[in-house]
Amino acid sequence: MLRVTTLNLNGIRSAIRRGFIGWLRKSRPDIVCMQEIKAHQSDLDSAILMPDKLHGFFHCAEKKGYSGVGLYCRETPDRVTAGFGSPEFDPEGRLLRVDYGKISVISVYLPSGSSSEARQQAKQDALSELIEVERRIASEVEAAEEEAARIIESARRDLESRAGEVDASIARDLESLRLSIEGRCEESIRSIETNAHVELERYRGVEPEFLRRLARWLVERVAGVADGPTSP
């Protein structure tokens, strides 16, 4: 089971001073979504970037000591995406997304909207941007599933085609073997018939008893155990 935790840190450096790393070691989440990290990229040292063998990813605000989001991931994600794709909100560091196959986890920090009507409108606009991000994710998943289905179907057809080629090759080999065996059998039969004819011609007019011995000898000769009949 994937364990995802979300935290508003109100400053990642101050949170670390208050025991945040120890809490991470104790709780061992798979993914931690962090809001209000309030730090620039240059403020993020190795202790912040990779605590307790977690991989840290951050989207910092341009304004110093303001907003910013981050993600700690126990496993390296397939993809990391920062921002809505919005010139209004991306400079404020409000969204960070990681993908694991068809699973996407987003750390998002929306404007509060409490300070003024303008900021309330900004919050609504940010929500609309978030909905658009969710739509893009759904579209990407659908496209990925279609591509996976196409690849599987292509592989199935390729395997069927190769299986047909293998079957045809096996059939050709078996037919060649059959013809070879039949040819060798025919040669053996002709050889036996020729030898029998020669031997019978040599002993034409002899006594029937000798012919019976000759017949037994021919059988033994074919078997490779006879030295030759004795003339009467």
C-alpha positions as CSV (number, residue, x, y, z in Angstrom):
1,M,0.0,0.0,0.0
2,L,1.3,3.5,-0.9
3,R,1.5,5.8,2.1
4,V,1.2,9.5,1.2
5,T,1.4,12.2,3.8
6,T,0.8,16.0,3.3
7,L,2.2,18.7,5.5
8,N,2.2,22.5,5.7
9,L,5.7,23.1,7.0
10,N,5.6,26.9,7.4
11,G,9.2,26.9,6.4
12,I,11.2,23.7,5.7
13,R,14.4,24.9,7.5
14,S,12.6,25.7,10.7
15,A,10.6,22.4,10.5
16,I,13.9,20.6,10.3
17,R,15.2,22.4,13.4
18,R,12.0,21.3,15.2
19,G,12.5,17.6,14.4
20,F,11.0,17.1,11.0
21,I,13.7,14.6,9.9
22,G,13.2,12.5,13.0
23,W,9.5,12.4,12.3
24,L,10.2,11.2,8.8
25,R,12.4,8.4,10.1
26,K,9.7,7.3,12.6
27,S,6.7,7.5,10.3
28,R,8.4,6.3,7.1
29,P,5.9,7.6,4.5
30,D,6.4,6.6,0.9
31,I,5.6,10.1,-0.3
32,V,5.5,13.4,1.6
33,C,3.7,16.4,0.0
34,M,5.0,19.6,1.5
35,Q,3.5,23.1,1.2
36,E,5.0,26.5,2.3
37,I,8.6,25.4,2.2
38,K,9.6,29.1,2.1
39,A,13.1,28.5,0.7
40,H,15.0,29.1,-2.5
41,Q,16.8,26.3,-4.4
42,S,20.1,27.7,-3.1
43,D,18.9,27.2,0.5
44,L,18.4,23.4,0.0
45,D,21.5,21.6,1.1
46,S,22.0,17.8,1.1
47,A,20.3,17.3,4.4
48,I,17.1,18.8,2.9
49,L,17.4,17.3,-0.6
50,M,17.8,13.7,0.5
51,P,16.9,13.0,4.2
52,D,16.6,9.4,5.4
53,K,17.3,8.1,1.8
54,L,14.2,10.0,0.5
55,H,14.5,11.8,-2.8
56,G,13.6,15.5,-2.5
57,F,12.0,17.6,-5.3
58,F,11.0,21.2,-4.9
59,H,9.3,24.0,-6.7
60,C,10.3,27.2,-5.1
61,A,8.7,30.7,-5.3
62,E,10.7,33.5,-6.9
63,K,9.8,35.7,-3.9
64,K,12.1,35.0,-1.0
65,G,10.5,33.3,2.1
66,Y,7.2,32.8,0.3
67,S,5.1,29.8,-0.6
68,G,6.9,26.9,-2.4
69,V,6.0,23.2,-2.5
70,G,8.0,20.0,-2.4
71,L,7.8,16.3,-2.5
72,Y,9.8,13.6,-0.7
73,C,9.7,10.2,-2.5
74,R,11.1,6.9,-1.2
75,E,11.3,5.6,-4.8
76,T,12.6,7.6,-7.7
77,P,9.5,8.7,-9.8
78,D,9.3,8.2,-13.6
79,R,8.7,11.9,-14.1
80,V,8.7,15.2,-12.1
81,T,6.7,18.2,-13.3
82,A,6.8,21.6,-11.7
83,G,4.0,24.2,-12.1
84,F,0.6,24.5,-13.6
85,G,2.0,25.8,-16.8
86,S,0.6,29.2,-15.8
87,P,2.6,32.5,-15.9
88,E,0.5,33.8,-13.1
89,F,1.0,31.0,-10.5
90,D,4.2,29.2,-11.5
91,P,6.5,32.0,-10.2
92,E,4.8,31.5,-6.8
93,G,5.9,27.8,-6.6
94,R,2.4,26.3,-6.0
95,L,2.4,22.9,-7.7
96,L,4.7,19.9,-8.0
97,R,3.8,16.6,-9.5
98,V,5.5,13.2,-9.6
99,D,4.4,10.2,-11.8
100,Y,4.7,6.5,-11.1
101,G,3.3,4.8,-14.2
102,K,-0.4,5.6,-14.1
103,I,-0.2,7.1,-10.6
104,S,0.3,10.8,-10.2
105,V,0.8,12.5,-6.8
106,I,0.6,16.3,-6.6
107,S,1.7,18.7,-3.9
108,V,-0.3,21.9,-4.3
109,Y,-0.6,25.1,-2.3
110,L,-3.4,27.4,-3.4
111,P,-3.8,31.1,-2.6
112,S,-5.8,31.5,0.6
113,G,-8.1,34.1,-0.8
114,S,-8.7,35.6,2.6
115,S,-6.8,38.9,2.3
116,S,-8.9,40.5,-0.5
117,E,-11.4,40.0,-3.2
118,A,-8.5,40.0,-5.7
119,R,-6.8,37.1,-3.9
120,Q,-10.1,35.2,-3.6
121,Q,-10.4,35.5,-7.4
122,A,-6.8,34.3,-7.6
123,K,-7.7,31.3,-5.6
124,Q,-10.6,30.5,-7.9
125,D,-8.3,30.9,-10.9
126,A,-5.8,28.6,-9.3
127,L,-8.5,26.0,-8.7
128,S,-9.4,26.2,-12.4
129,E,-5.8,25.7,-13.3
130,L,-5.7,22.6,-11.0
131,I,-8.8,21.2,-12.7
132,E,-7.0,21.6,-16.0
133,V,-4.0,19.8,-14.6
134,E,-6.2,16.9,-13.6
135,R,-7.7,16.8,-17.0
136,R,-4.3,16.7,-18.6
137,I,-3.3,13.8,-16.3
138,A,-6.5,11.9,-17.2
139,S,-5.8,12.5,-20.9
140,E,-2.2,11.4,-20.5
141,V,-3.2,8.2,-18.7
142,E,-5.8,7.5,-21.4
143,A,-3.2,8.0,-24.2
144,A,-0.7,5.8,-22.3
145,E,-3.3,3.0,-22.0
146,E,-4.1,3.3,-25.7
147,E,-0.4,3.2,-26.6
148,A,0.1,0.2,-24.3
149,A,-2.8,-1.6,-26.0
150,R,-1.4,-0.8,-29.4
151,I,2.0,-2.2,-28.4
152,I,0.5,-5.3,-27.0
153,E,-1.6,-5.9,-30.1
154,S,1.4,-5.3,-32.4
155,A,3.4,-7.8,-30.3
156,R,0.6,-10.3,-30.5
157,R,0.4,-10.0,-34.3
158,D,4.2,-10.3,-34.6
159,L,4.2,-13.4,-32.4
160,E,1.4,-15.0,-34.4
161,S,3.3,-14.1,-37.7
162,R,6.5,-15.6,-36.4
163,A,4.7,-18.7,-35.1
164,G,3.2,-19.1,-38.6
165,E,6.7,-18.8,-40.1
166,V,8.1,-21.4,-37.6
167,D,5.2,-23.8,-38.3
168,A,5.9,-23.4,-42.1
169,S,9.6,-24.0,-41.5
170,I,8.9,-27.1,-39.4
171,A,6.5,-28.4,-42.0
172,R,9.2,-28.0,-44.7
173,D,11.8,-29.7,-42.6
174,L,9.5,-32.6,-41.9
175,E,8.6,-33.0,-45.6
176,S,12.3,-32.9,-46.5
177,L,13.0,-35.6,-43.9
178,R,10.1,-37.7,-45.1
179,L,11.3,-37.5,-48.7
180,S,14.9,-38.3,-47.6
181,I,13.7,-41.4,-45.7
182,E,11.5,-42.6,-48.5
183,G,14.4,-42.1,-51.0
184,R,16.8,-44.1,-48.8
185,C,14.2,-46.8,-48.4
186,E,13.6,-47.0,-52.1
187,E,17.4,-47.2,-52.7
188,S,17.7,-50.0,-50.1
189,I,14.8,-51.9,-51.7
190,R,16.3,-51.6,-55.1
191,S,19.6,-52.7,-53.8
192,I,18.1,-55.8,-52.2
193,E,16.1,-56.6,-55.3
194,T,19.2,-56.2,-57.5
195,N,21.3,-58.4,-55.2
196,A,18.5,-61.0,-55.1
197,H,18.2,-61.1,-58.8
198,V,22.0,-61.4,-59.3
199,E,22.2,-64.2,-56.8
200,L,19.2,-66.1,-58.2
201,E,20.7,-65.8,-61.7
202,R,23.9,-67.3,-60.5
203,Y,22.1,-70.3,-59.0
204,R,19.3,-70.8,-61.6
205,G,18.6,-74.5,-62.2
206,V,20.0,-75.7,-58.9
207,E,18.1,-77.9,-56.4
208,P,15.1,-76.4,-54.5
209,E,16.7,-77.1,-51.1
210,F,19.7,-75.0,-52.1
211,L,17.4,-72.2,-53.1
212,R,15.8,-72.3,-49.7
213,R,19.2,-72.0,-48.1
214,L,20.0,-69.2,-50.6
215,A,16.8,-67.3,-49.5
216,R,17.8,-67.6,-45.8
217,W,21.3,-66.4,-46.7
218,L,19.9,-63.4,-48.5
219,V,18.0,-62.4,-45.5
220,E,21.0,-62.9,-43.3
221,R,23.2,-60.9,-45.7
222,V,20.8,-58.0,-45.5
223,A,21.1,-58.2,-41.8
224,G,24.9,-58.3,-42.1
225,V,25.5,-61.7,-40.5
226,A,26.1,-64.0,-43.5
227,D,29.3,-65.1,-45.3
228,G,27.7,-66.6,-48.3
229,P,26.0,-69.8,-49.4
230,T,27.9,-72.9,-50.4
231,S,27.3,-74.2,-53.9
232,P,25.8,-77.6,-54.2
